[in-house]
């Protein structure tokens, strides 16, 4: 099981080289803001086995608020030797609230990618249903197409809309 650790205690451990911080948020969230020296290991990636770190080195897992790490505690604990896993209490938000520094693009992304997908999918479904009632019934097919795409994304883990949005200019880092 993972032991909770406060931000100040985690900062001391990380700065002294006594622990590795693993951020389980998605790549776009990590790029926007993260703890310097943290390793990105998104939960959406398939587990490739134990993390490559010294068995004597404790691992601190973090996410945005602590909810994702809490919900996936058993899965994360399996990535490290027993008794060496911790979870950052309050996540990155707790770290920032404690006045500790963050690295990254400092919020350069307008919204996290999955929220962008939800907004676009919702607007497309709304447009399809509205046009289906007001213009012609074949427009209902747009809503069905988006629903099928979301179902496929949920079942397969691959989302075409997310891939498309990820290459949009507002989601790319400035050169």
Chimera marker file (.cmm) of the C-alpha trace (Angstrom):
<marker_set name="trace">
<marker id="1" x="0.000" y="0.000" z="0.000" r="1" g="1" b="0" radius="0.5"/>
<marker id="2" x="1.072" y="3.609" z="-0.502" r="1" g="1" b="0" radius="0.5"/>
<marker id="3" x="1.876" y="5.827" z="2.466" r="1" g="1" b="0" radius="0.5"/>
<marker id="4" x="0.752" y="9.491" z="2.324" r="1" g="1" b="0" radius="0.5"/>
<marker id="5" x="3.469" y="12.145" z="2.578" r="1" g="1" b="0" radius="0.5"/>
<marker id="6" x="3.128" y="15.914" z="3.032" r="1" g="1" b="0" radius="0.5"/>
<marker id="7" x="4.568" y="18.266" z="0.399" r="1" g="1" b="0" radius="0.5"/>
<marker id="8" x="7.290" y="19.734" z="2.642" r="1" g="1" b="0" radius="0.5"/>
<marker id="9" x="8.512" y="16.272" z="3.682" r="1" g="1" b="0" radius="0.5"/>
<marker id="10" x="8.426" y="15.089" z="0.070" r="1" g="1" b="0" radius="0.5"/>
<marker id="11" x="10.420" y="18.144" z="-1.053" r="1" g="1" b="0" radius="0.5"/>
<marker id="12" x="13.139" y="17.395" z="1.529" r="1" g="1" b="0" radius="0.5"/>
<marker id="13" x="13.349" y="13.746" z="0.427" r="1" g="1" b="0" radius="0.5"/>
<marker id="14" x="13.462" y="14.614" z="-3.276" r="1" g="1" b="0" radius="0.5"/>
<marker id="15" x="16.052" y="17.390" z="-2.863" r="1" g="1" b="0" radius="0.5"/>
<marker id="16" x="18.320" y="15.131" z="-0.829" r="1" g="1" b="0" radius="0.5"/>
<marker id="17" x="18.106" y="12.404" z="-3.482" r="1" g="1" b="0" radius="0.5"/>
<marker id="18" x="16.275" y="10.138" z="-1.065" r="1" g="1" b="0" radius="0.5"/>
<marker id="19" x="13.199" y="9.624" z="-3.236" r="1" g="1" b="0" radius="0.5"/>
<marker id="20" x="11.995" y="9.635" z="-6.833" r="1" g="1" b="0" radius="0.5"/>
<marker id="21" x="8.843" y="11.614" z="-7.697" r="1" g="1" b="0" radius="0.5"/>
<marker id="22" x="6.630" y="9.972" z="-10.338" r="1" g="1" b="0" radius="0.5"/>
<marker id="23" x="3.863" y="12.112" z="-11.857" r="1" g="1" b="0" radius="0.5"/>
<marker id="24" x="0.948" y="9.991" z="-13.135" r="1" g="1" b="0" radius="0.5"/>
<marker id="25" x="-0.909" y="12.812" z="-14.906" r="1" g="1" b="0" radius="0.5"/>
<marker id="26" x="-1.241" y="12.944" z="-18.693" r="1" g="1" b="0" radius="0.5"/>
<marker id="27" x="1.596" y="14.392" z="-20.778" r="1" g="1" b="0" radius="0.5"/>
<marker id="28" x="-0.201" y="17.682" z="-21.467" r="1" g="1" b="0" radius="0.5"/>
<marker id="29" x="-0.858" y="18.226" z="-17.754" r="1" g="1" b="0" radius="0.5"/>
<marker id="30" x="2.764" y="17.373" z="-16.935" r="1" g="1" b="0" radius="0.5"/>
<marker id="31" x="4.061" y="19.790" z="-19.588" r="1" g="1" b="0" radius="0.5"/>
<marker id="32" x="1.947" y="22.647" z="-18.234" r="1" g="1" b="0" radius="0.5"/>
<marker id="33" x="3.244" y="22.366" z="-14.652" r="1" g="1" b="0" radius="0.5"/>
<marker id="34" x="5.209" y="19.760" z="-12.708" r="1" g="1" b="0" radius="0.5"/>
<marker id="35" x="7.700" y="19.388" z="-9.901" r="1" g="1" b="0" radius="0.5"/>
<marker id="36" x="11.252" y="19.816" z="-11.196" r="1" g="1" b="0" radius="0.5"/>
<marker id="37" x="12.982" y="16.449" z="-11.551" r="1" g="1" b="0" radius="0.5"/>
<marker id="38" x="9.721" y="14.490" z="-11.556" r="1" g="1" b="0" radius="0.5"/>
<marker id="39" x="9.374" y="11.511" z="-13.894" r="1" g="1" b="0" radius="0.5"/>
<marker id="40" x="6.273" y="11.412" z="-16.110" r="1" g="1" b="0" radius="0.5"/>
<marker id="41" x="4.493" y="8.019" z="-16.058" r="1" g="1" b="0" radius="0.5"/>
<marker id="42" x="0.849" y="8.631" z="-17.147" r="1" g="1" b="0" radius="0.5"/>
<marker id="43" x="-1.756" y="6.212" z="-15.847" r="1" g="1" b="0" radius="0.5"/>
<marker id="44" x="-3.129" y="5.869" z="-19.380" r="1" g="1" b="0" radius="0.5"/>
<marker id="45" x="0.046" y="4.106" z="-20.532" r="1" g="1" b="0" radius="0.5"/>
<marker id="46" x="0.095" y="0.343" z="-20.234" r="1" g="1" b="0" radius="0.5"/>
<marker id="47" x="2.176" y="-0.846" z="-17.314" r="1" g="1" b="0" radius="0.5"/>
<marker id="48" x="5.530" y="-2.019" z="-18.577" r="1" g="1" b="0" radius="0.5"/>
<marker id="49" x="6.416" y="-3.578" z="-15.256" r="1" g="1" b="0" radius="0.5"/>
<marker id="50" x="8.200" y="-2.124" z="-12.251" r="1" g="1" b="0" radius="0.5"/>
<marker id="51" x="9.629" y="1.371" z="-12.482" r="1" g="1" b="0" radius="0.5"/>
<marker id="52" x="13.326" y="1.451" z="-13.277" r="1" g="1" b="0" radius="0.5"/>
<marker id="53" x="14.724" y="2.786" z="-10.038" r="1" g="1" b="0" radius="0.5"/>
<marker id="54" x="16.814" y="1.475" z="-7.225" r="1" g="1" b="0" radius="0.5"/>
<marker id="55" x="14.911" y="-0.844" z="-4.915" r="1" g="1" b="0" radius="0.5"/>
<marker id="56" x="16.375" y="1.110" z="-1.986" r="1" g="1" b="0" radius="0.5"/>
<marker id="57" x="14.987" y="4.404" z="-3.335" r="1" g="1" b="0" radius="0.5"/>
<marker id="58" x="11.419" y="5.221" z="-2.229" r="1" g="1" b="0" radius="0.5"/>
<marker id="59" x="8.982" y="6.398" z="-4.910" r="1" g="1" b="0" radius="0.5"/>
<marker id="60" x="6.484" y="9.209" z="-4.358" r="1" g="1" b="0" radius="0.5"/>
<marker id="61" x="3.514" y="9.163" z="-6.747" r="1" g="1" b="0" radius="0.5"/>
<marker id="62" x="1.590" y="12.329" z="-7.528" r="1" g="1" b="0" radius="0.5"/>
<marker id="63" x="-1.271" y="13.589" z="-9.665" r="1" g="1" b="0" radius="0.5"/>
<marker id="64" x="-3.141" y="16.911" z="-9.705" r="1" g="1" b="0" radius="0.5"/>
<marker id="65" x="-5.095" y="16.609" z="-6.442" r="1" g="1" b="0" radius="0.5"/>
<marker id="66" x="-4.345" y="13.146" z="-5.065" r="1" g="1" b="0" radius="0.5"/>
<marker id="67" x="-7.595" y="11.580" z="-6.316" r="1" g="1" b="0" radius="0.5"/>
<marker id="68" x="-6.059" y="9.653" z="-9.244" r="1" g="1" b="0" radius="0.5"/>
<marker id="69" x="-3.221" y="8.295" z="-7.143" r="1" g="1" b="0" radius="0.5"/>
<marker id="70" x="-5.693" y="7.326" z="-4.422" r="1" g="1" b="0" radius="0.5"/>
<marker id="71" x="-8.008" y="5.593" z="-6.871" r="1" g="1" b="0" radius="0.5"/>
<marker id="72" x="-5.083" y="3.696" z="-8.442" r="1" g="1" b="0" radius="0.5"/>
<marker id="73" x="-3.085" y="3.039" z="-5.270" r="1" g="1" b="0" radius="0.5"/>
<marker id="74" x="-3.007" y="-0.752" z="-5.653" r="1" g="1" b="0" radius="0.5"/>
<marker id="75" x="-1.869" y="-0.521" z="-9.283" r="1" g="1" b="0" radius="0.5"/>
<marker id="76" x="0.849" y="2.017" z="-8.416" r="1" g="1" b="0" radius="0.5"/>
<marker id="77" x="2.025" y="0.069" z="-5.363" r="1" g="1" b="0" radius="0.5"/>
<marker id="78" x="2.604" y="-2.927" z="-7.662" r="1" g="1" b="0" radius="0.5"/>
<marker id="79" x="5.150" y="-0.865" z="-9.651" r="1" g="1" b="0" radius="0.5"/>
<marker id="80" x="7.546" y="-0.510" z="-6.704" r="1" g="1" b="0" radius="0.5"/>
<marker id="81" x="9.014" y="-2.875" z="-4.106" r="1" g="1" b="0" radius="0.5"/>
<marker id="82" x="6.733" y="-3.378" z="-1.081" r="1" g="1" b="0" radius="0.5"/>
<marker id="83" x="6.943" y="-0.607" z="1.485" r="1" g="1" b="0" radius="0.5"/>
<marker id="84" x="8.763" y="1.872" z="-0.784" r="1" g="1" b="0" radius="0.5"/>
<marker id="85" x="5.746" y="3.628" z="-2.321" r="1" g="1" b="0" radius="0.5"/>
<marker id="86" x="4.244" y="6.904" z="-1.122" r="1" g="1" b="0" radius="0.5"/>
<marker id="87" x="1.602" y="9.282" z="-2.436" r="1" g="1" b="0" radius="0.5"/>
<marker id="88" x="1.950" y="13.071" z="-2.306" r="1" g="1" b="0" radius="0.5"/>
<marker id="89" x="-0.864" y="14.359" z="-0.114" r="1" g="1" b="0" radius="0.5"/>
<marker id="90" x="-2.892" y="16.868" z="-2.140" r="1" g="1" b="0" radius="0.5"/>
<marker id="91" x="-0.920" y="16.173" z="-5.321" r="1" g="1" b="0" radius="0.5"/>
<marker id="92" x="0.562" y="19.000" z="-7.380" r="1" g="1" b="0" radius="0.5"/>
<marker id="93" x="-2.109" y="21.350" z="-6.010" r="1" g="1" b="0" radius="0.5"/>
<marker id="94" x="-0.952" y="20.580" z="-2.462" r="1" g="1" b="0" radius="0.5"/>
<marker id="95" x="2.662" y="21.117" z="-3.527" r="1" g="1" b="0" radius="0.5"/>
<marker id="96" x="1.841" y="24.561" z="-4.960" r="1" g="1" b="0" radius="0.5"/>
<marker id="97" x="-0.331" y="25.416" z="-1.941" r="1" g="1" b="0" radius="0.5"/>
<marker id="98" x="2.694" y="24.709" z="0.280" r="1" g="1" b="0" radius="0.5"/>
<marker id="99" x="4.584" y="27.389" z="-1.687" r="1" g="1" b="0" radius="0.5"/>
<marker id="100" x="6.947" y="24.929" z="-3.362" r="1" g="1" b="0" radius="0.5"/>
<marker id="101" x="8.194" y="25.652" z="-6.906" r="1" g="1" b="0" radius="0.5"/>
<marker id="102" x="6.814" y="24.118" z="-10.098" r="1" g="1" b="0" radius="0.5"/>
<marker id="103" x="8.411" y="23.817" z="-13.538" r="1" g="1" b="0" radius="0.5"/>
<marker id="104" x="6.756" y="23.698" z="-16.946" r="1" g="1" b="0" radius="0.5"/>
<marker id="105" x="4.984" y="25.973" z="-19.344" r="1" g="1" b="0" radius="0.5"/>
<marker id="106" x="3.019" y="27.535" z="-16.497" r="1" g="1" b="0" radius="0.5"/>
<marker id="107" x="-0.449" y="26.949" z="-17.864" r="1" g="1" b="0" radius="0.5"/>
<marker id="108" x="0.343" y="27.712" z="-21.520" r="1" g="1" b="0" radius="0.5"/>
<marker id="109" x="-2.281" y="25.176" z="-22.592" r="1" g="1" b="0" radius="0.5"/>
<marker id="110" x="-5.809" y="26.553" z="-22.631" r="1" g="1" b="0" radius="0.5"/>
<marker id="111" x="-7.357" y="23.388" z="-21.159" r="1" g="1" b="0" radius="0.5"/>
<marker id="112" x="-6.252" y="19.812" z="-20.515" r="1" g="1" b="0" radius="0.5"/>
<marker id="113" x="-6.586" y="17.728" z="-23.680" r="1" g="1" b="0" radius="0.5"/>
<marker id="114" x="-9.328" y="15.438" z="-22.339" r="1" g="1" b="0" radius="0.5"/>
<marker id="115" x="-11.476" y="18.454" z="-21.426" r="1" g="1" b="0" radius="0.5"/>
<marker id="116" x="-11.000" y="19.748" z="-24.974" r="1" g="1" b="0" radius="0.5"/>
<marker id="117" x="-12.185" y="16.362" z="-26.286" r="1" g="1" b="0" radius="0.5"/>
<marker id="118" x="-15.251" y="16.497" z="-24.037" r="1" g="1" b="0" radius="0.5"/>
<marker id="119" x="-16.131" y="20.019" z="-25.212" r="1" g="1" b="0" radius="0.5"/>
<marker id="120" x="-15.713" y="19.244" z="-28.923" r="1" g="1" b="0" radius="0.5"/>
<marker id="121" x="-17.581" y="15.924" z="-28.662" r="1" g="1" b="0" radius="0.5"/>
<marker id="122" x="-20.417" y="17.567" z="-26.744" r="1" g="1" b="0" radius="0.5"/>
<marker id="123" x="-20.713" y="20.392" z="-29.278" r="1" g="1" b="0" radius="0.5"/>
<marker id="124" x="-20.722" y="17.944" z="-32.198" r="1" g="1" b="0" radius="0.5"/>
<marker id="125" x="-23.451" y="15.822" z="-30.595" r="1" g="1" b="0" radius="0.5"/>
<marker id="126" x="-25.485" y="18.941" z="-29.787" r="1" g="1" b="0" radius="0.5"/>
<marker id="127" x="-25.049" y="20.209" z="-33.366" r="1" g="1" b="0" radius="0.5"/>
<marker id="128" x="-26.041" y="16.828" z="-34.830" r="1" g="1" b="0" radius="0.5"/>
<marker id="129" x="-29.198" y="16.567" z="-32.738" r="1" g="1" b="0" radius="0.5"/>
<marker id="130" x="-30.187" y="20.211" z="-33.315" r="1" g="1" b="0" radius="0.5"/>
<marker id="131" x="-29.612" y="19.983" z="-37.075" r="1" g="1" b="0" radius="0.5"/>
<marker id="132" x="-31.412" y="16.631" z="-37.134" r="1" g="1" b="0" radius="0.5"/>
<marker id="133" x="-34.535" y="18.235" z="-35.696" r="1" g="1" b="0" radius="0.5"/>
<marker id="134" x="-34.342" y="21.584" z="-37.505" r="1" g="1" b="0" radius="0.5"/>
<marker id="135" x="-32.806" y="20.773" z="-40.912" r="1" g="1" b="0" radius="0.5"/>
<marker id="136" x="-32.934" y="17.115" z="-41.872" r="1" g="1" b="0" radius="0.5"/>
<marker id="137" x="-32.917" y="13.750" z="-40.032" r="1" g="1" b="0" radius="0.5"/>
<marker id="138" x="-29.611" y="12.575" z="-41.596" r="1" g="1" b="0" radius="0.5"/>
<marker id="139" x="-27.822" y="15.064" z="-39.289" r="1" g="1" b="0" radius="0.5"/>
<marker id="140" x="-28.572" y="12.678" z="-36.412" r="1" g="1" b="0" radius="0.5"/>
<marker id="141" x="-25.787" y="10.584" z="-37.980" r="1" g="1" b="0" radius="0.5"/>
<marker id="142" x="-23.246" y="13.151" z="-36.726" r="1" g="1" b="0" radius="0.5"/>
<marker id="143" x="-24.292" y="12.493" z="-33.134" r="1" g="1" b="0" radius="0.5"/>
<marker id="144" x="-24.180" y="8.738" z="-33.773" r="1" g="1" b="0" radius="0.5"/>
<marker id="145" x="-20.696" y="9.020" z="-35.330" r="1" g="1" b="0" radius="0.5"/>
<marker id="146" x="-19.338" y="10.934" z="-32.329" r="1" g="1" b="0" radius="0.5"/>
<marker id="147" x="-20.961" y="8.442" z="-29.937" r="1" g="1" b="0" radius="0.5"/>
<marker id="148" x="-19.393" y="5.544" z="-31.821" r="1" g="1" b="0" radius="0.5"/>
<marker id="149" x="-16.006" y="7.279" z="-31.737" r="1" g="1" b="0" radius="0.5"/>
<marker id="150" x="-16.228" y="7.842" z="-27.983" r="1" g="1" b="0" radius="0.5"/>
<marker id="151" x="-17.255" y="4.224" z="-27.426" r="1" g="1" b="0" radius="0.5"/>
<marker id="152" x="-14.308" y="3.024" z="-29.517" r="1" g="1" b="0" radius="0.5"/>
<marker id="153" x="-11.945" y="5.346" z="-27.601" r="1" g="1" b="0" radius="0.5"/>
<marker id="154" x="-13.191" y="3.973" z="-24.288" r="1" g="1" b="0" radius="0.5"/>
<marker id="155" x="-12.849" y="0.362" z="-25.390" r="1" g="1" b="0" radius="0.5"/>
<marker id="156" x="-9.507" y="0.640" z="-27.183" r="1" g="1" b="0" radius="0.5"/>
<marker id="157" x="-7.695" y="3.452" z="-25.376" r="1" g="1" b="0" radius="0.5"/>
<marker id="158" x="-7.087" y="5.233" z="-28.721" r="1" g="1" b="0" radius="0.5"/>
<marker id="159" x="-8.970" y="8.494" z="-29.347" r="1" g="1" b="0" radius="0.5"/>
<marker id="160" x="-8.761" y="9.994" z="-32.820" r="1" g="1" b="0" radius="0.5"/>
<marker id="161" x="-10.229" y="13.288" z="-31.648" r="1" g="1" b="0" radius="0.5"/>
<marker id="162" x="-7.583" y="13.593" z="-28.924" r="1" g="1" b="0" radius="0.5"/>
<marker id="163" x="-4.856" y="12.877" z="-31.495" r="1" g="1" b="0" radius="0.5"/>
<marker id="164" x="-6.293" y="15.558" z="-33.781" r="1" g="1" b="0" radius="0.5"/>
<marker id="165" x="-6.624" y="18.135" z="-31.000" r="1" g="1" b="0" radius="0.5"/>
<marker id="166" x="-3.102" y="17.395" z="-29.753" r="1" g="1" b="0" radius="0.5"/>
<marker id="167" x="-1.573" y="18.707" z="-33.002" r="1" g="1" b="0" radius="0.5"/>
<marker id="168" x="-3.616" y="21.929" z="-33.024" r="1" g="1" b="0" radius="0.5"/>
<marker id="169" x="-1.471" y="25.090" z="-32.741" r="1" g="1" b="0" radius="0.5"/>
<marker id="170" x="-2.790" y="26.026" z="-29.280" r="1" g="1" b="0" radius="0.5"/>
<marker id="171" x="-1.669" y="22.644" z="-27.908" r="1" g="1" b="0" radius="0.5"/>
<marker id="172" x="1.902" y="22.822" z="-29.142" r="1" g="1" b="0" radius="0.5"/>
<marker id="173" x="4.776" y="24.294" z="-27.187" r="1" g="1" b="0" radius="0.5"/>
<marker id="174" x="6.272" y="27.487" z="-28.550" r="1" g="1" b="0" radius="0.5"/>
<marker id="175" x="9.470" y="26.792" z="-30.478" r="1" g="1" b="0" radius="0.5"/>
<link id1="1" id2="2" r="1" g="1" b="0" radius="0.2"/>
<link id1="2" id2="3" r="1" g="1" b="0" radius="0.2"/>
<link id1="3" id2="4" r="1" g="1" b="0" radius="0.2"/>
<link id1="4" id2="5" r="1" g="1" b="0" radius="0.2"/>
<link id1="5" id2="6" r="1" g="1" b="0" radius="0.2"/>
<link id1="6" id2="7" r="1" g="1" b="0" radius="0.2"/>
<link id1="7" id2="8" r="1" g="1" b="0" radius="0.2"/>
<link id1="8" id2="9" r="1" g="1" b="0" radius="0.2"/>
<link id1="9" id2="10" r="1" g="1" b="0" radius="0.2"/>
<link id1="10" id2="11" r="1" g="1" b="0" radius="0.2"/>
<link id1="11" id2="12" r="1" g="1" b="0" radius="0.2"/>
<link id1="12" id2="13" r="1" g="1" b="0" radius="0.2"/>
<link id1="13" id2="14" r="1" g="1" b="0" radius="0.2"/>
<link id1="14" id2="15" r="1" g="1" b="0" radius="0.2"/>
<link id1="15" id2="16" r="1" g="1" b="0" radius="0.2"/>
<link id1="16" id2="17" r="1" g="1" b="0" radius="0.2"/>
<link id1="17" id2="18" r="1" g="1" b="0" radius="0.2"/>
<link id1="18" id2="19" r="1" g="1" b="0" radius="0.2"/>
<link id1="19" id2="20" r="1" g="1" b="0" radius="0.2"/>
<link id1="20" id2="21" r="1" g="1" b="0" radius="0.2"/>
<link id1="21" id2="22" r="1" g="1" b="0" radius="0.2"/>
<link id1="22" id2="23" r="1" g="1" b="0" radius="0.2"/>
<link id1="23" id2="24" r="1" g="1" b="0" radius="0.2"/>
<link id1="24" id2="25" r="1" g="1" b="0" radius="0.2"/>
<link id1="25" id2="26" r="1" g="1" b="0" radius="0.2"/>
<link id1="26" id2="27" r="1" g="1" b="0" radius="0.2"/>
<link id1="27" id2="28" r="1" g="1" b="0" radius="0.2"/>
<link id1="28" id2="29" r="1" g="1" b="0" radius="0.2"/>
<link id1="29" id2="30" r="1" g="1" b="0" radius="0.2"/>
<link id1="30" id2="31" r="1" g="1" b="0" radius="0.2"/>
<link id1="31" id2="32" r="1" g="1" b="0" radius="0.2"/>
<link id1="32" id2="33" r="1" g="1" b="0" radius="0.2"/>
<link id1="33" id2="34" r="1" g="1" b="0" radius="0.2"/>
<link id1="34" id2="35" r="1" g="1" b="0" radius="0.2"/>
<link id1="35" id2="36" r="1" g="1" b="0" radius="0.2"/>
<link id1="36" id2="37" r="1" g="1" b="0" radius="0.2"/>
<link id1="37" id2="38" r="1" g="1" b="0" radius="0.2"/>
<link id1="38" id2="39" r="1" g="1" b="0" radius="0.2"/>
<link id1="39" id2="40" r="1" g="1" b="0" radius="0.2"/>
<link id1="40" id2="41" r="1" g="1" b="0" radius="0.2"/>
<link id1="41" id2="42" r="1" g="1" b="0" radius="0.2"/>
<link id1="42" id2="43" r="1" g="1" b="0" radius="0.2"/>
<link id1="43" id2="44" r="1" g="1" b="0" radius="0.2"/>
<link id1="44" id2="45" r="1" g="1" b="0" radius="0.2"/>
<link id1="45" id2="46" r="1" g="1" b="0" radius="0.2"/>
<link id1="46" id2="47" r="1" g="1" b="0" radius="0.2"/>
<link id1="47" id2="48" r="1" g="1" b="0" radius="0.2"/>
<link id1="48" id2="49" r="1" g="1" b="0" radius="0.2"/>
<link id1="49" id2="50" r="1" g="1" b="0" radius="0.2"/>
<link id1="50" id2="51" r="1" g="1" b="0" radius="0.2"/>
<link id1="51" id2="52" r="1" g="1" b="0" radius="0.2"/>
<link id1="52" id2="53" r="1" g="1" b="0" radius="0.2"/>
<link id1="53" id2="54" r="1" g="1" b="0" radius="0.2"/>
<link id1="54" id2="55" r="1" g="1" b="0" radius="0.2"/>
<link id1="55" id2="56" r="1" g="1" b="0" radius="0.2"/>
<link id1="56" id2="57" r="1" g="1" b="0" radius="0.2"/>
<link id1="57" id2="58" r="1" g="1" b="0" radius="0.2"/>
<link id1="58" id2="59" r="1" g="1" b="0" radius="0.2"/>
<link id1="59" id2="60" r="1" g="1" b="0" radius="0.2"/>
<link id1="60" id2="61" r="1" g="1" b="0" radius="0.2"/>
<link id1="61" id2="62" r="1" g="1" b="0" radius="0.2"/>
<link id1="62" id2="63" r="1" g="1" b="0" radius="0.2"/>
<link id1="63" id2="64" r="1" g="1" b="0" radius="0.2"/>
<link id1="64" id2="65" r="1" g="1" b="0" radius="0.2"/>
<link id1="65" id2="66" r="1" g="1" b="0" radius="0.2"/>
<link id1="66" id2="67" r="1" g="1" b="0" radius="0.2"/>
<link id1="67" id2="68" r="1" g="1" b="0" radius="0.2"/>
<link id1="68" id2="69" r="1" g="1" b="0" radius="0.2"/>
<link id1="69" id2="70" r="1" g="1" b="0" radius="0.2"/>
<link id1="70" id2="71" r="1" g="1" b="0" radius="0.2"/>
<link id1="71" id2="72" r="1" g="1" b="0" radius="0.2"/>
<link id1="72" id2="73" r="1" g="1" b="0" radius="0.2"/>
<link id1="73" id2="74" r="1" g="1" b="0" radius="0.2"/>
<link id1="74" id2="75" r="1" g="1" b="0" radius="0.2"/>
<link id1="75" id2="76" r="1" g="1" b="0" radius="0.2"/>
<link id1="76" id2="77" r="1" g="1" b="0" radius="0.2"/>
<link id1="77" id2="78" r="1" g="1" b="0" radius="0.2"/>
<link id1="78" id2="79" r="1" g="1" b="0" radius="0.2"/>
<link id1="79" id2="80" r="1" g="1" b="0" radius="0.2"/>
<link id1="80" id2="81" r="1" g="1" b="0" radius="0.2"/>
<link id1="81" id2="82" r="1" g="1" b="0" radius="0.2"/>
<link id1="82" id2="83" r="1" g="1" b="0" radius="0.2"/>
<link id1="83" id2="84" r="1" g="1" b="0" radius="0.2"/>
<link id1="84" id2="85" r="1" g="1" b="0" radius="0.2"/>
<link id1="85" id2="86" r="1" g="1" b="0" radius="0.2"/>
<link id1="86" id2="87" r="1" g="1" b="0" radius="0.2"/>
<link id1="87" id2="88" r="1" g="1" b="0" radius="0.2"/>
<link id1="88" id2="89" r="1" g="1" b="0" radius="0.2"/>
<link id1="89" id2="90" r="1" g="1" b="0" radius="0.2"/>
<link id1="90" id2="91" r="1" g="1" b="0" radius="0.2"/>
<link id1="91" id2="92" r="1" g="1" b="0" radius="0.2"/>
<link id1="92" id2="93" r="1" g="1" b="0" radius="0.2"/>
<link id1="93" id2="94" r="1" g="1" b="0" radius="0.2"/>
<link id1="94" id2="95" r="1" g="1" b="0" radius="0.2"/>
<link id1="95" id2="96" r="1" g="1" b="0" radius="0.2"/>
<link id1="96" id2="97" r="1" g="1" b="0" radius="0.2"/>
<link id1="97" id2="98" r="1" g="1" b="0" radius="0.2"/>
<link id1="98" id2="99" r="1" g="1" b="0" radius="0.2"/>
<link id1="99" id2="100" r="1" g="1" b="0" radius="0.2"/>
<link id1="100" id2="101" r="1" g="1" b="0" radius="0.2"/>
<link id1="101" id2="102" r="1" g="1" b="0" radius="0.2"/>
<link id1="102" id2="103" r="1" g="1" b="0" radius="0.2"/>
<link id1="103" id2="104" r="1" g="1" b="0" radius="0.2"/>
<link id1="104" id2="105" r="1" g="1" b="0" radius="0.2"/>
<link id1="105" id2="106" r="1" g="1" b="0" radius="0.2"/>
<link id1="106" id2="107" r="1" g="1" b="0" radius="0.2"/>
<link id1="107" id2="108" r="1" g="1" b="0" radius="0.2"/>
<link id1="108" id2="109" r="1" g="1" b="0" radius="0.2"/>
<link id1="109" id2="110" r="1" g="1" b="0" radius="0.2"/>
<link id1="110" id2="111" r="1" g="1" b="0" radius="0.2"/>
<link id1="111" id2="112" r="1" g="1" b="0" radius="0.2"/>
<link id1="112" id2="113" r="1" g="1" b="0" radius="0.2"/>
<link id1="113" id2="114" r="1" g="1" b="0" radius="0.2"/>
<link id1="114" id2="115" r="1" g="1" b="0" radius="0.2"/>
<link id1="115" id2="116" r="1" g="1" b="0" radius="0.2"/>
<link id1="116" id2="117" r="1" g="1" b="0" radius="0.2"/>
<link id1="117" id2="118" r="1" g="1" b="0" radius="0.2"/>
<link id1="118" id2="119" r="1" g="1" b="0" radius="0.2"/>
<link id1="119" id2="120" r="1" g="1" b="0" radius="0.2"/>
<link id1="120" id2="121" r="1" g="1" b="0" radius="0.2"/>
<link id1="121" id2="122" r="1" g="1" b="0" radius="0.2"/>
<link id1="122" id2="123" r="1" g="1" b="0" radius="0.2"/>
<link id1="123" id2="124" r="1" g="1" b="0" radius="0.2"/>
<link id1="124" id2="125" r="1" g="1" b="0" radius="0.2"/>
<link id1="125" id2="126" r="1" g="1" b="0" radius="0.2"/>
<link id1="126" id2="127" r="1" g="1" b="0" radius="0.2"/>
<link id1="127" id2="128" r="1" g="1" b="0" radius="0.2"/>
<link id1="128" id2="129" r="1" g="1" b="0" radius="0.2"/>
<link id1="129" id2="130" r="1" g="1" b="0" radius="0.2"/>
<link id1="130" id2="131" r="1" g="1" b="0" radius="0.2"/>
<link id1="131" id2="132" r="1" g="1" b="0" radius="0.2"/>
<link id1="132" id2="133" r="1" g="1" b="0" radius="0.2"/>
<link id1="133" id2="134" r="1" g="1" b="0" radius="0.2"/>
<link id1="134" id2="135" r="1" g="1" b="0" radius="0.2"/>
<link id1="135" id2="136" r="1" g="1" b="0" radius="0.2"/>
<link id1="136" id2="137" r="1" g="1" b="0" radius="0.2"/>
<link id1="137" id2="138" r="1" g="1" b="0" radius="0.2"/>
<link id1="138" id2="139" r="1" g="1" b="0" radius="0.2"/>
<link id1="139" id2="140" r="1" g="1" b="0" radius="0.2"/>
<link id1="140" id2="141" r="1" g="1" b="0" radius="0.2"/>
<link id1="141" id2="142" r="1" g="1" b="0" radius="0.2"/>
<link id1="142" id2="143" r="1" g="1" b="0" radius="0.2"/>
<link id1="143" id2="144" r="1" g="1" b="0" radius="0.2"/>
<link id1="144" id2="145" r="1" g="1" b="0" radius="0.2"/>
<link id1="145" id2="146" r="1" g="1" b="0" radius="0.2"/>
<link id1="146" id2="147" r="1" g="1" b="0" radius="0.2"/>
<link id1="147" id2="148" r="1" g="1" b="0" radius="0.2"/>
<link id1="148" id2="149" r="1" g="1" b="0" radius="0.2"/>
<link id1="149" id2="150" r="1" g="1" b="0" radius="0.2"/>
<link id1="150" id2="151" r="1" g="1" b="0" radius="0.2"/>
<link id1="151" id2="152" r="1" g="1" b="0" radius="0.2"/>
<link id1="152" id2="153" r="1" g="1" b="0" radius="0.2"/>
<link id1="153" id2="154" r="1" g="1" b="0" radius="0.2"/>
<link id1="154" id2="155" r="1" g="1" b="0" radius="0.2"/>
<link id1="155" id2="156" r="1" g="1" b="0" radius="0.2"/>
<link id1="156" id2="157" r="1" g="1" b="0" radius="0.2"/>
<link id1="157" id2="158" r="1" g="1" b="0" radius="0.2"/>
<link id1="158" id2="159" r="1" g="1" b="0" radius="0.2"/>
<link id1="159" id2="160" r="1" g="1" b="0" radius="0.2"/>
<link id1="160" id2="161" r="1" g="1" b="0" radius="0.2"/>
<link id1="161" id2="162" r="1" g="1" b="0" radius="0.2"/>
<link id1="162" id2="163" r="1" g="1" b="0" radius="0.2"/>
<link id1="163" id2="164" r="1" g="1" b="0" radius="0.2"/>
<link id1="164" id2="165" r="1" g="1" b="0" radius="0.2"/>
<link id1="165" id2="166" r="1" g="1" b="0" radius="0.2"/>
<link id1="166" id2="167" r="1" g="1" b="0" radius="0.2"/>
<link id1="167" id2="168" r="1" g="1" b="0" radius="0.2"/>
<link id1="168" id2="169" r="1" g="1" b="0" radius="0.2"/>
<link id1="169" id2="170" r="1" g="1" b="0" radius="0.2"/>
<link id1="170" id2="171" r="1" g="1" b="0" radius="0.2"/>
<link id1="171" id2="172" r="1" g="1" b="0" radius="0.2"/>
<link id1="172" id2="173" r="1" g="1" b="0" radius="0.2"/>
<link id1="173" id2="174" r="1" g="1" b="0" radius="0.2"/>
<link id1="174" id2="175" r="1" g="1" b="0" radius="0.2"/>
</marker_set>
